[in-house]
């Protein structure tokens, strides 16, 4: 271990809060931030492509990584946009907004690729949940076209079984 030395270093420009584990496949390394994915040559660290989601308010946020399935890289942006990016070219194949920041949602997760599906979830801010907004959920999307296949609420809405077990926390949005 004492003889290990770095072979290359890549600085992700503009990033101040990386919490991602790079994913390496077929000689490529994929690194993500809250609104971008960078593909690097895993041998020498040179950039192959860079994809960035352009939004008006893309400041801050976290991202914990990407998923790979077939020839696509999947990433979730901080404002709940699921993107399928061509692994070799870095071009967007499809994108899907699956929750809205105005409803108190944000995302920090790495998507999960299972067979032909991409599984994602949300985090939630402090909102009043009486209207059903801000409730946590997990959703599955078709890896080929982004069609939502199912959605499961991880926090019950008012009137659903289990809502009463959350006490005042749901009513106060805490």
TILUMDREN-143429 format. One record per residue (C-alpha): residue number from 1; residue in one letter; x, y, z. Coordinates in Angstrom, 1 decimal. Layout:
N
loke:NUM drenfi:a u:X v:Y w:Z
...
This chain:
174
loke:1 drenfi:x u:0.0 v:0.0 w:0.0
loke:2 drenfi:x u:2.8 v:2.4 w:0.8
loke:3 drenfi:x u:4.0 v:2.3 w:-2.9
loke:4 drenfi:x u:0.6 v:3.3 w:-4.4
loke:5 drenfi:x u:0.6 v:6.5 w:-6.3
loke:6 drenfi:x u:-2.1 v:8.3 w:-8.3
loke:7 drenfi:x u:-1.9 v:7.7 w:-12.1
loke:8 drenfi:x u:-4.2 v:10.7 w:-12.9
loke:9 drenfi:x u:-6.5 v:13.2 w:-11.2
loke:10 drenfi:x u:-9.6 v:14.8 w:-12.7
loke:11 drenfi:x u:-11.1 v:18.0 w:-11.2
loke:12 drenfi:x u:-14.8 v:18.4 w:-11.6
loke:13 drenfi:x u:-15.0 v:22.1 w:-12.3
loke:14 drenfi:x u:-17.6 v:24.0 w:-10.2
loke:15 drenfi:x u:-18.3 v:21.2 w:-7.9
loke:16 drenfi:x u:-18.0 v:21.8 w:-4.2
loke:17 drenfi:x u:-20.0 v:18.8 w:-2.8
loke:18 drenfi:x u:-19.2 v:15.6 w:-4.5
loke:19 drenfi:x u:-20.6 v:12.5 w:-2.8
loke:20 drenfi:x u:-20.4 v:10.0 w:-5.6
loke:21 drenfi:x u:-18.7 v:6.7 w:-6.1
loke:22 drenfi:x u:-17.5 v:6.6 w:-9.7
loke:23 drenfi:x u:-18.8 v:3.8 w:-11.8
loke:24 drenfi:x u:-16.3 v:2.1 w:-14.2
loke:25 drenfi:x u:-17.3 v:-0.1 w:-17.1
loke:26 drenfi:x u:-15.5 v:-1.1 w:-20.4
loke:27 drenfi:x u:-12.7 v:1.4 w:-19.9
loke:28 drenfi:x u:-14.9 v:4.3 w:-19.0
loke:29 drenfi:x u:-15.4 v:6.0 w:-15.7
loke:30 drenfi:x u:-18.7 v:7.9 w:-15.0
loke:31 drenfi:x u:-18.7 v:10.7 w:-12.4
loke:32 drenfi:x u:-21.9 v:12.7 w:-11.6
loke:33 drenfi:x u:-22.8 v:15.8 w:-9.8
loke:34 drenfi:x u:-26.2 v:17.3 w:-9.0
loke:35 drenfi:x u:-26.8 v:18.3 w:-12.7
loke:36 drenfi:x u:-24.1 v:16.6 w:-14.8
loke:37 drenfi:x u:-22.4 v:13.5 w:-15.8
loke:38 drenfi:x u:-18.8 v:13.2 w:-17.0
loke:39 drenfi:x u:-17.4 v:10.2 w:-18.8
loke:40 drenfi:x u:-13.6 v:9.7 w:-18.5
loke:41 drenfi:x u:-11.1 v:7.4 w:-20.0
loke:42 drenfi:x u:-10.4 v:5.2 w:-17.0
loke:43 drenfi:x u:-6.8 v:4.6 w:-18.0
loke:44 drenfi:x u:-5.6 v:8.1 w:-18.4
loke:45 drenfi:x u:-8.3 v:10.4 w:-17.0
loke:46 drenfi:x u:-9.1 v:12.3 w:-20.2
loke:47 drenfi:x u:-12.6 v:13.5 w:-20.6
loke:48 drenfi:x u:-14.7 v:11.6 w:-23.3
loke:49 drenfi:x u:-17.9 v:13.5 w:-22.9
loke:50 drenfi:x u:-19.8 v:15.8 w:-20.6
loke:51 drenfi:x u:-23.6 v:16.0 w:-20.2
loke:52 drenfi:x u:-25.2 v:18.8 w:-18.3
loke:53 drenfi:x u:-28.9 v:19.3 w:-17.5
loke:54 drenfi:x u:-29.7 v:23.0 w:-18.1
loke:55 drenfi:x u:-32.2 v:24.4 w:-15.7
loke:56 drenfi:x u:-32.7 v:27.9 w:-14.4
loke:57 drenfi:x u:-32.1 v:27.1 w:-10.8
loke:58 drenfi:x u:-29.4 v:24.4 w:-11.0
loke:59 drenfi:x u:-27.6 v:25.6 w:-7.9
loke:60 drenfi:x u:-26.6 v:23.3 w:-5.2
loke:61 drenfi:x u:-27.8 v:19.8 w:-4.5
loke:62 drenfi:x u:-26.2 v:16.4 w:-4.2
loke:63 drenfi:x u:-25.9 v:13.4 w:-6.4
loke:64 drenfi:x u:-24.7 v:10.0 w:-5.3
loke:65 drenfi:x u:-24.0 v:8.4 w:-8.7
loke:66 drenfi:x u:-25.3 v:6.8 w:-11.9
loke:67 drenfi:x u:-26.6 v:3.5 w:-13.0
loke:68 drenfi:x u:-25.6 v:1.6 w:-16.2
loke:69 drenfi:x u:-27.9 v:-0.6 w:-18.2
loke:70 drenfi:x u:-27.2 v:-1.8 w:-21.7
loke:71 drenfi:x u:-25.6 v:1.2 w:-23.5
loke:72 drenfi:x u:-27.3 v:3.9 w:-21.3
loke:73 drenfi:x u:-26.1 v:5.8 w:-18.3
loke:74 drenfi:x u:-28.9 v:6.9 w:-16.0
loke:75 drenfi:x u:-28.7 v:9.8 w:-13.6
loke:76 drenfi:x u:-31.2 v:11.7 w:-11.4
loke:77 drenfi:x u:-30.7 v:15.5 w:-11.1
loke:78 drenfi:x u:-31.2 v:17.3 w:-7.8
loke:79 drenfi:x u:-34.6 v:18.5 w:-9.0
loke:80 drenfi:x u:-36.0 v:15.0 w:-9.9
loke:81 drenfi:x u:-35.2 v:14.7 w:-13.6
loke:82 drenfi:x u:-34.3 v:11.2 w:-14.7
loke:83 drenfi:x u:-32.0 v:11.2 w:-17.7
loke:84 drenfi:x u:-31.0 v:8.3 w:-19.9
loke:85 drenfi:x u:-27.7 v:9.2 w:-21.7
loke:86 drenfi:x u:-26.0 v:7.2 w:-24.4
loke:87 drenfi:x u:-23.0 v:5.6 w:-22.8
loke:88 drenfi:x u:-20.6 v:6.2 w:-25.7
loke:89 drenfi:x u:-21.7 v:9.6 w:-27.1
loke:90 drenfi:x u:-23.0 v:11.4 w:-24.1
loke:91 drenfi:x u:-26.2 v:12.4 w:-25.9
loke:92 drenfi:x u:-29.5 v:12.4 w:-24.2
loke:93 drenfi:x u:-31.7 v:9.4 w:-25.2
loke:94 drenfi:x u:-34.7 v:10.4 w:-23.1
loke:95 drenfi:x u:-35.5 v:12.5 w:-20.0
loke:96 drenfi:x u:-38.4 v:12.5 w:-17.6
loke:97 drenfi:x u:-39.4 v:14.9 w:-14.9
loke:98 drenfi:x u:-40.9 v:12.7 w:-12.2
loke:99 drenfi:x u:-41.5 v:15.1 w:-9.3
loke:100 drenfi:x u:-41.6 v:18.9 w:-8.8
loke:101 drenfi:x u:-39.5 v:21.0 w:-6.5
loke:102 drenfi:x u:-42.5 v:23.3 w:-6.0
loke:103 drenfi:x u:-44.1 v:20.4 w:-4.2
loke:104 drenfi:x u:-41.2 v:20.0 w:-1.8
loke:105 drenfi:x u:-39.3 v:17.3 w:-3.7
loke:106 drenfi:x u:-35.7 v:16.9 w:-4.4
loke:107 drenfi:x u:-33.4 v:13.9 w:-5.2
loke:108 drenfi:x u:-29.9 v:12.9 w:-4.1
loke:109 drenfi:x u:-30.0 v:9.2 w:-4.9
loke:110 drenfi:x u:-28.2 v:7.1 w:-7.5
loke:111 drenfi:x u:-30.9 v:5.3 w:-9.6
loke:112 drenfi:x u:-31.0 v:1.6 w:-9.5
loke:113 drenfi:x u:-31.0 v:-0.4 w:-12.7
loke:114 drenfi:x u:-32.9 v:-3.8 w:-12.5
loke:115 drenfi:x u:-33.5 v:-5.8 w:-15.7
loke:116 drenfi:x u:-35.4 v:-3.4 w:-17.9
loke:117 drenfi:x u:-36.3 v:-0.9 w:-15.2
loke:118 drenfi:x u:-34.8 v:2.1 w:-13.5
loke:119 drenfi:x u:-35.9 v:2.6 w:-9.9
loke:120 drenfi:x u:-35.8 v:6.1 w:-8.4
loke:121 drenfi:x u:-37.1 v:7.8 w:-5.3
loke:122 drenfi:x u:-37.4 v:11.3 w:-3.8
loke:123 drenfi:x u:-36.5 v:13.2 w:-0.7
loke:124 drenfi:x u:-39.0 v:15.7 w:0.6
loke:125 drenfi:x u:-38.8 v:19.1 w:2.2
loke:126 drenfi:x u:-41.0 v:20.5 w:5.0
loke:127 drenfi:x u:-44.5 v:21.0 w:3.5
loke:128 drenfi:x u:-48.0 v:20.5 w:4.6
loke:129 drenfi:x u:-49.0 v:17.0 w:3.5
loke:130 drenfi:x u:-52.8 v:17.4 w:3.6
loke:131 drenfi:x u:-52.9 v:17.8 w:-0.2
loke:132 drenfi:x u:-50.7 v:14.8 w:-0.8
loke:133 drenfi:x u:-47.7 v:16.9 w:-1.9
loke:134 drenfi:x u:-44.3 v:16.2 w:-0.5
loke:135 drenfi:x u:-45.0 v:12.5 w:0.3
loke:136 drenfi:x u:-42.1 v:10.2 w:-0.2
loke:137 drenfi:x u:-42.3 v:7.6 w:-3.0
loke:138 drenfi:x u:-40.4 v:5.1 w:-5.1
loke:139 drenfi:x u:-41.1 v:4.8 w:-8.8
loke:140 drenfi:x u:-40.0 v:2.5 w:-11.7
loke:141 drenfi:x u:-39.5 v:3.6 w:-15.3
loke:142 drenfi:x u:-38.9 v:1.7 w:-18.5
loke:143 drenfi:x u:-35.2 v:1.8 w:-19.3
loke:144 drenfi:x u:-35.9 v:1.9 w:-23.0
loke:145 drenfi:x u:-38.3 v:4.9 w:-23.2
loke:146 drenfi:x u:-38.8 v:6.5 w:-19.7
loke:147 drenfi:x u:-42.5 v:5.4 w:-19.3
loke:148 drenfi:x u:-43.5 v:5.3 w:-15.7
loke:149 drenfi:x u:-44.4 v:1.7 w:-14.8
loke:150 drenfi:x u:-45.4 v:2.0 w:-11.2
loke:151 drenfi:x u:-45.2 v:4.3 w:-8.2
loke:152 drenfi:x u:-45.4 v:3.4 w:-4.5
loke:153 drenfi:x u:-45.9 v:5.9 w:-1.7
loke:154 drenfi:x u:-43.4 v:5.3 w:1.1
loke:155 drenfi:x u:-45.3 v:7.7 w:3.4
loke:156 drenfi:x u:-49.1 v:7.3 w:3.6
loke:157 drenfi:x u:-51.4 v:10.2 w:2.5
loke:158 drenfi:x u:-54.1 v:11.5 w:4.7
loke:159 drenfi:x u:-56.9 v:8.8 w:4.8
loke:160 drenfi:x u:-54.6 v:6.0 w:3.8
loke:161 drenfi:x u:-53.8 v:3.1 w:6.2
loke:162 drenfi:x u:-50.8 v:4.0 w:8.4
loke:163 drenfi:x u:-51.2 v:7.8 w:8.2
loke:164 drenfi:x u:-52.2 v:7.9 w:11.9
loke:165 drenfi:x u:-48.9 v:6.3 w:12.9
loke:166 drenfi:x u:-47.0 v:9.4 w:11.7
loke:167 drenfi:x u:-48.5 v:11.5 w:14.4
loke:168 drenfi:x u:-48.2 v:15.3 w:14.0
loke:169 drenfi:x u:-45.1 v:15.0 w:11.8
loke:170 drenfi:x u:-47.1 v:14.8 w:8.6
loke:171 drenfi:x u:-49.5 v:17.5 w:9.6
loke:172 drenfi:x u:-46.7 v:19.9 w:10.5
loke:173 drenfi:x u:-44.5 v:18.9 w:7.5
loke:174 drenfi:x u:-41.6 v:18.0 w:9.7
